[in-house]
Amino acid sequence: TVMIGAAAMAFAQAQSVQKKSNSSNSSNNETYVENEYLNDIDTEIIIGLAEADDLDTKLVALQYINDAIEDGNTSEGVIKALDTLAGEGVLSESRTNGRKVNNFPEVRRQACLLMAKVPTEHTKNQLINIMVAEDEPMVLSAAVQSLGIINPENTAEVIEAISWINKRNAALNPTSSLAWQVVDTYEKLAPNADNRTMRVISSSLTEIAGNYRYTTPVRD
């Protein structure tokens, strides 16, 4: 109620200061205030859904986040909710009687994919943090894929992180789908890599090609 009242007051004030002779500016300002109000409402809804305990509600939150980003709403609240969902169960844990109750890999996977639509330094760092903490191959594949789409300026940092993750999972849980995504992302990042980082890529690709726990198409 307070939020609606404050928004209505701001809208009324914005109207009162417009000159009648400047109808174009008045219309633009009215549209701006209305959009800001709607963005605030969307953000409040998204935060509430993201903080819910159950899987289905969190999946709905991701749909709202996608729609908000598509509409140009990348407010701090929207990004914070996306961060929360991407790290749900790995960067933040909820336990009942010692048992983790918020381990939702599908939520993390979808959130990591959505991060590609917000290509910022913050997003890059969050994806790397998730990869370090994550052990689900499908979530790791989504994070690696998004890093390739973002293709940040500091390519070396990203490539080294992906190489480390690939080596770790090759030893603990070799998964062809993850290895395939690593190869695909290297191809996207390689044009911006320096000579030292290209050697990291070459070494990582050699390891994948020689690992017979991966499928033949991946090794080829």
C-alpha positions as CSV (number, residue, x, y, z in Angstrom):
1,T,0.0,0.0,0.0
2,V,2.8,2.4,0.9
3,M,4.6,1.6,-2.4
4,I,1.5,2.1,-4.4
5,G,0.7,5.4,-2.7
6,A,4.2,6.7,-3.1
7,A,4.2,5.7,-6.8
8,A,0.9,7.4,-7.3
9,M,2.1,10.6,-5.6
10,A,5.3,10.6,-7.7
11,F,3.2,10.2,-10.8
12,A,0.9,13.0,-9.8
13,Q,3.8,15.3,-9.1
14,A,5.4,14.5,-12.4
15,Q,2.2,15.5,-14.2
16,S,1.8,18.7,-12.3
17,V,5.1,20.2,-13.3
18,Q,4.6,19.7,-17.0
19,K,3.7,22.7,-19.2
20,K,0.5,22.3,-21.2
21,S,2.3,23.7,-24.2
22,N,4.8,20.8,-24.2
23,S,2.5,17.8,-24.7
24,S,5.3,15.6,-26.1
25,N,7.6,16.0,-23.1
26,S,4.6,15.4,-20.8
27,S,3.8,12.2,-22.5
28,N,7.4,11.0,-22.4
29,N,7.7,11.8,-18.7
30,E,4.4,10.0,-17.9
31,T,5.6,6.9,-19.8
32,Y,8.9,7.0,-17.9
33,V,7.2,7.2,-14.5
34,E,4.8,4.5,-15.4
35,N,7.6,2.2,-16.6
36,E,9.6,2.7,-13.4
37,Y,6.6,1.9,-11.3
38,L,5.9,-1.3,-13.2
39,N,9.6,-2.3,-13.0
40,D,9.5,-1.8,-9.2
41,I,6.4,-4.0,-9.0
42,D,8.0,-6.7,-11.2
43,T,11.1,-6.7,-9.1
44,E,9.1,-7.1,-5.8
45,I,7.2,-10.1,-7.3
46,I,10.5,-11.7,-8.6
47,I,12.2,-11.3,-5.2
48,G,9.2,-12.9,-3.4
49,L,9.1,-15.8,-5.8
50,A,12.8,-16.4,-5.7
51,E,12.8,-16.5,-1.9
52,A,10.1,-19.2,-1.9
53,D,11.0,-22.7,-0.6
54,D,9.6,-24.9,-3.2
55,L,11.0,-25.8,-6.7
56,D,7.9,-24.9,-8.7
57,T,7.8,-21.3,-7.4
58,K,11.5,-20.8,-8.1
59,L,11.0,-22.0,-11.7
60,V,8.2,-19.4,-12.0
61,A,10.6,-16.8,-10.7
62,L,13.0,-17.6,-13.5
63,Q,10.2,-17.1,-16.0
64,Y,9.5,-13.7,-14.5
65,I,13.2,-12.8,-14.5
66,N,13.5,-13.8,-18.2
67,D,10.5,-11.6,-19.1
68,A,11.9,-8.7,-17.0
69,I,15.3,-8.9,-18.7
70,E,13.6,-9.1,-22.2
71,D,11.7,-5.9,-21.3
72,G,14.9,-4.1,-20.3
73,N,14.5,-4.4,-16.5
74,T,18.0,-5.4,-15.2
75,S,17.6,-3.6,-11.9
76,E,19.7,-4.5,-8.9
77,G,16.8,-6.5,-7.4
78,V,16.3,-8.6,-10.5
79,I,20.1,-9.4,-10.8
80,K,20.2,-10.2,-7.0
81,A,17.3,-12.7,-7.5
82,L,19.1,-14.3,-10.4
83,D,22.3,-14.6,-8.4
84,T,20.3,-16.2,-5.6
85,L,18.7,-18.8,-7.9
86,A,22.0,-19.6,-9.7
87,G,23.6,-20.4,-6.4
88,E,20.7,-22.1,-4.8
89,G,22.0,-25.1,-2.9
90,V,25.7,-24.5,-3.6
91,L,26.5,-20.9,-2.7
92,S,23.7,-20.8,-0.2
93,E,22.3,-23.8,1.7
94,S,19.2,-24.4,3.8
95,R,19.2,-27.5,6.0
96,T,16.6,-29.3,8.1
97,N,17.8,-31.9,10.6
98,G,21.2,-31.7,8.8
99,R,19.7,-32.5,5.4
100,K,20.0,-29.9,2.6
101,V,16.5,-28.9,1.4
102,N,17.3,-26.4,-1.3
103,N,19.3,-28.5,-3.7
104,F,17.6,-27.6,-7.1
105,P,20.0,-28.3,-10.0
106,E,17.4,-27.4,-12.6
107,V,16.9,-24.0,-11.0
108,R,20.7,-23.4,-11.0
109,R,21.0,-24.6,-14.6
110,Q,18.2,-22.3,-15.9
111,A,19.6,-19.3,-13.9
112,C,23.1,-19.8,-15.3
113,L,21.7,-19.8,-18.9
114,L,19.8,-16.6,-18.1
115,M,23.0,-14.9,-17.0
116,A,24.1,-14.9,-20.6
117,K,21.5,-12.2,-21.2
118,V,23.2,-9.9,-18.7
119,P,26.8,-9.8,-19.9
120,T,28.6,-7.9,-17.2
121,E,31.7,-8.3,-15.1
122,H,29.5,-9.2,-12.1
123,T,27.8,-12.0,-14.1
124,K,31.1,-13.4,-15.2
125,N,32.4,-13.5,-11.7
126,Q,29.2,-15.1,-10.4
127,L,29.4,-17.8,-13.0
128,I,33.0,-18.6,-12.1
129,N,32.0,-18.8,-8.4
130,I,29.2,-21.2,-9.2
131,M,31.5,-23.4,-11.3
132,V,34.0,-23.7,-8.4
133,A,31.2,-24.7,-6.0
134,E,29.1,-26.8,-8.4
135,D,29.3,-30.6,-9.0
136,E,26.3,-31.2,-11.2
137,P,27.5,-31.5,-14.9
138,M,24.4,-30.1,-16.3
139,V,24.7,-26.9,-14.3
140,L,28.4,-26.7,-15.1
141,S,27.6,-27.0,-18.8
142,A,25.1,-24.1,-18.5
143,A,27.7,-21.9,-16.8
144,V,30.4,-22.7,-19.3
145,Q,27.9,-22.0,-22.2
146,S,27.0,-18.6,-20.7
147,L,30.6,-17.6,-20.3
148,G,31.2,-18.3,-24.0
149,I,28.3,-16.1,-24.9
150,I,29.3,-13.3,-22.6
151,N,32.9,-13.6,-23.9
152,P,34.3,-11.0,-21.4
153,E,37.3,-8.9,-21.9
154,N,39.4,-10.9,-19.4
155,T,39.3,-14.1,-21.6
156,A,42.3,-15.6,-19.9
157,E,40.6,-15.7,-16.5
158,V,37.6,-17.4,-17.9
159,I,39.6,-20.0,-20.0
160,E,41.7,-20.9,-17.0
161,A,38.6,-21.4,-14.8
162,I,37.0,-23.6,-17.5
163,S,40.2,-25.6,-17.9
164,W,40.4,-26.2,-14.1
165,I,36.7,-27.2,-13.9
166,N,37.2,-29.6,-16.9
167,K,40.2,-31.2,-15.3
168,R,38.5,-31.6,-12.0
169,N,35.4,-33.3,-13.5
170,A,37.5,-35.5,-15.8
171,A,39.0,-37.0,-12.7
172,L,35.9,-37.1,-10.5
173,N,32.9,-37.4,-12.8
174,P,33.8,-37.4,-16.5
175,T,30.7,-36.4,-18.5
176,S,30.6,-36.2,-22.3
177,S,28.0,-33.4,-22.4
178,L,30.2,-31.1,-20.2
179,A,33.3,-31.9,-22.2
180,W,31.4,-31.1,-25.4
181,Q,30.4,-27.7,-24.0
182,V,33.9,-27.0,-23.0
183,V,35.2,-27.6,-26.5
184,D,32.4,-25.4,-28.0
185,T,33.2,-22.6,-25.6
186,Y,36.9,-22.8,-26.2
187,E,36.1,-22.2,-29.9
188,K,34.2,-19.1,-29.0
189,L,36.8,-17.7,-26.6
190,A,39.9,-18.6,-28.6
191,P,39.9,-15.6,-31.0
192,N,40.5,-13.3,-28.0
193,A,43.1,-15.5,-26.2
194,D,46.8,-14.6,-26.0
195,N,49.5,-17.1,-26.7
196,R,49.8,-18.3,-23.1
197,T,46.1,-18.8,-22.8
198,M,46.0,-20.6,-26.2
199,R,48.4,-23.1,-24.6
200,V,45.9,-23.7,-21.8
201,I,43.2,-24.4,-24.4
202,S,45.5,-26.7,-26.4
203,S,46.5,-28.7,-23.2
204,S,42.8,-29.0,-22.2
205,L,41.7,-30.2,-25.6
206,T,44.5,-32.7,-25.7
207,E,43.3,-34.1,-22.4
208,I,39.7,-34.4,-23.7
209,A,40.8,-36.0,-27.0
210,G,42.7,-38.7,-25.1
211,N,40.1,-39.4,-22.5
212,Y,38.4,-42.6,-23.5
213,R,35.7,-42.2,-20.9
214,Y,34.2,-39.6,-23.2
215,T,32.1,-40.6,-26.3
216,T,33.9,-40.8,-29.6
217,P,32.2,-37.7,-31.1
218,V,33.5,-35.6,-28.2
219,R,37.0,-37.0,-28.5
220,D,37.0,-36.5,-32.3
